[in-house]
Each structure stands twice: as C-alpha cells, then as structure tokens.
Amino acid sequence: MAYSRTSGFRLAFSRIVFLAVVITSAQRLANAQSARQLPQNTFPSVVLLVMQDANGQPISLGSGFFVAEGTMVTNLHVVRGASSGQAKVIGKKNTLTVKGVVGVDPNADIVLLDVGGLAPALTLNTSNDLAVGDVVYAVGNPEGLEGTFSQGIVSGIRTSGSDKLIQITAPISPGSSGGPIINSRGEVVGVAVATFKEGQNLNFAVPASAVASLLKETSKPRPLASVAEVQANLKDAQIFNSEDTQGVVGTDVRWANPVFISFAILNKTGSPVTDVHFLVVFFTGDKKHGFSPIDYVEGRTCPNEVILPNLPRRQDNFYILPHDPSPYASSCEHLYTHSGVNDRTRKAEVRVLDFKLGN
C-alpha cells in the first residue's frame, strides 16, 4: 500500500487531535463534582432574599447568588416595587442588608445588588457549549424552602430575536427566581427566571453570559426604588408571581365559639422566624352570594416565640373582644374589633404583613 508523507502527516495530526480530545474530556471529568459535593460548594454563595416595600412590609421572596465581592445577582422582578431588602446566605444565621443596585438589564430580567459581606463568588460559564441533554442543577429557595437543590437536564435552547432562554427540567417555583443553574462542575450556566404555569416542568433560565456582560457595566450603588418600576421584557415565558409573600402564611383558621378564633402560622422559609405581624380580616356573606370584608384587626406573635423552619405554629390564644375602648389595640393574647363584628361573621382570613428571619 502506498504511503505518502502527506497521508502520514494527516494520520499523525488526527492522532494529535484525538489525543487532545481525550485529554480535554479527562480534564472535564476530573473537574466534575459529585452530586453531594455540588450543594456543599454552592450553598455558601447562594442567598434567600426577602424584599420589603416603603412601609417595611415584605412583598417578595427570591433567590440570588454572589458573582463578585459584595455583589450578587437576582431577577429584576424579585426587587420590583421594593425599597429595602435582606439577604441570608444558605445555612448562615446572619442577614445582609441590600445597599442598592449597581447594574440592571431589564431585557434579561436580571439586576446586580450591592449587599456587602464576604461570600465566595460562583464561576460563570459563558461558553456556548451548553447543549440539549446536558445535566444541570437548580439551586435556590422555592416557596421559601431554603437550600433546595434539584437535578434536571437542558431540554431546549430558545431564542427570540437576540434574546436567548435555556429551557430546563430541573424543578423551580416562586422563590427560585434569581437562583443559579449550575453544571456538573459547579459553574453557573444560567439564572432561574420563569416557568410556564400551564405546562408541566417547563422552566427557563437566562444564560450566564447576560450576567457576565452586566458585570462589565457596574455603577455606583443606586436606591432600589430607582429601578423598581423597570419592567422586564421576557415574552417567551410567564414570569413568577413574586409579588406574593410566599414564605410565611396564615392558615387553618377556626372558630371555637363566637368570641374565640385560632389559626396557624406556617413558616415555609427554611429558617426560623420571629415577630410575625399579621392581619385578621373578617368577612360577611355566604358562598351563594359571595363574601365581603367588614373589618380587620392587626396582631403579632408573642415575644420570643420562634417558629421553626418548614413547620406550622398554632396560635390558639386569640379572643375577639369588642368592648375594648381602643378598637384596633392588640397583643399576642387578644384581638380587639369593633362592636358587633363577631355577631356578623364566621369567616376570617389571616394575612402575614411582616416577619423577622432568624432567632
């Protein structure tokens, strides 16, 4: 068989290329982390965000992660309408105060926040090698459940003009917004942003390249309110309804007699909470004709009462007493309403206004 120098060169070159591919694959395998290592290495950089309005009342829960010293990224819709906020690193007791905004990209629905504090930054993977079928992991706080780690795959790469979204099967829910989507090497490939509520496991992330681009354009910190009304422009997916307070809720309202009401405060944040400030709204009417609110009263859980993570705490010591001279005075033992309210209602709803993270 004839053998030319050219064919010999091509054969040698092909072996070199093949060897390079083998070495690259081996390096990637060596850099891959186990499913147990990934959350341990990622959690110290991921936060639970609680945002408040101008009155200090919580309006949304979300997730975020550090991308530089003192700087973290989350979704713009998480901070929309907020005037202040706190960030709690997963597994830590202390909270960090959101000092302001240092970058915003409304088209990608992401925002950079100055929170101070020292936490390791996650590595952004801005390469274009992400493909359908790749294994990914969602890290965040869905429904306020702190430190949730879920596996999935890339199920599609969606484009609309110059915009790109990564479709994934890793489960995400309200509260996941702003959390990192990482690969098997612990690198961030996207930021959890949206889900189709009408579909099944149709979840989306903004590519990490959008975060990398925004990091190049950081500015001095601006107040949260300066970008609160900026609207995101993601048309391919339905943005989470993050305006609802999902982390701490009132539930299971019961009437024991005409003047005694009890209910549970359910803590879904994954962290202890105290000093829960709530409203009890009273309604009149029936199922056939509908219900209308007729009164409300404010209350707080008792001092030093700690509601443990992911557990309900029964509030069974509230009496509806209409004879107090101050109609809306309240304590952790009594709720005072206007005279006659408890004769007109047997339907009540508990709405949580505020709470504190930590013991």
JOZIQUI-V94884 format. One record per pair of residues at least 24 apart in sequence whose C-alpha atoms are under 7 Angstrom apart, sorted by the first residue. I is the first residue (numbers start at 1). J is the second residue. Records with the same first field share a line. If there is no record, write none. Layout:
I=J + J
This chain:
31=185
32=184 + 185
33=184 + 185
38=186
39=149
43=90 + 147
44=89 + 90 + 119 + 120
45=89 + 119 + 120 + 121 + 122
46=89 + 90
47=87 + 88 + 89 + 90
48=87 + 88 + 89 + 90 + 141 + 146
49=86 + 87 + 88
50=85 + 86 + 87
51=79 + 82 + 84 + 85 + 86
52=82 + 83 + 84 + 85
53=81 + 82 + 83 + 84
54=82 + 83
57=353 + 354
58=245 + 353 + 354
59=243 + 244 + 245
60=242 + 243 + 244 + 245
61=144 + 175 + 242 + 245 + 246 + 247
62=141 + 175 + 176 + 177 + 178
63=140 + 141 + 175 + 176 + 177 + 178 + 179
64=178 + 179
65=179 + 180
66=119 + 120 + 121 + 122
67=121 + 122
68=121
69=118 + 119 + 121
70=114 + 115 + 116 + 117 + 118
71=112 + 113 + 114 + 115 + 116
72=112 + 113 + 114
73=110 + 111 + 112 + 113 + 178
74=110 + 111 + 112 + 178 + 179
75=109 + 110 + 111 + 177 + 178 + 193
76=106 + 109 + 110 + 111
77=109
78=242
79=228
80=228 + 229
81=225 + 228 + 229
82=224 + 225 + 228
83=224 + 225
84=224
90=146 + 147
93=358
100=221 + 222 + 223 + 224
101=221 + 222 + 223 + 224
102=218 + 219 + 220 + 221 + 222
103=214 + 217 + 218 + 219
106=230 + 231 + 232 + 233
107=232 + 233 + 234
108=206 + 210 + 232
109=232
114=221
122=187 + 188
123=187 + 188
124=187 + 188 + 189 + 208
125=187 + 188 + 189 + 208
126=189 + 208 + 209
132=156
135=183 + 184
136=181 + 182 + 183 + 184
137=170 + 181 + 182 + 183
138=170 + 180 + 181 + 182
139=179 + 180 + 181
140=176 + 179
141=175 + 176
142=172 + 173 + 174 + 175 + 176
143=173 + 174 + 175 + 246 + 247 + 268
144=175 + 246 + 247 + 268 + 269 + 270
145=268 + 269 + 270
146=269 + 270 + 271
165=204 + 205 + 206 + 207
166=204 + 205 + 206 + 207
167=202 + 203 + 204 + 205
168=202 + 203 + 204
169=201 + 202 + 203
171=201
172=203
174=240 + 241 + 242
193=239
194=237 + 238 + 239 + 240
195=237 + 238 + 239 + 240
196=237 + 238
248=352
249=351 + 352
250=350 + 351 + 352
251=350
253=348 + 349
258=342
259=319 + 320 + 321 + 342
260=318 + 319 + 320
261=318 + 319
262=315 + 316 + 317 + 318
263=314 + 315 + 316
264=312 + 313 + 314 + 315
265=312 + 313 + 314
266=311 + 312 + 313
267=307 + 308 + 309 + 310 + 311 + 312
268=309 + 310
269=309 + 310
270=309 + 310
271=308 + 309 + 357 + 358
272=306 + 307 + 308 + 309 + 357 + 358 + 359
273=306 + 307 + 308 + 355 + 356 + 357 + 358 + 359
274=305 + 306 + 307 + 355 + 356 + 357 + 359
275=300 + 301 + 303 + 355 + 356
276=300 + 301 + 354 + 355 + 356
277=301 + 352 + 353 + 354 + 355
278=350 + 351 + 352 + 353 + 354
279=350 + 351 + 352
280=348 + 349 + 350 + 351
281=348 + 349 + 350
282=345 + 347 + 348 + 349
283=345 + 347 + 348
284=344 + 345 + 347
297=328 + 335 + 336 + 337
298=328 + 330
299=330 + 331 + 332 + 335
300=331 + 332
301=332
302=332
306=359
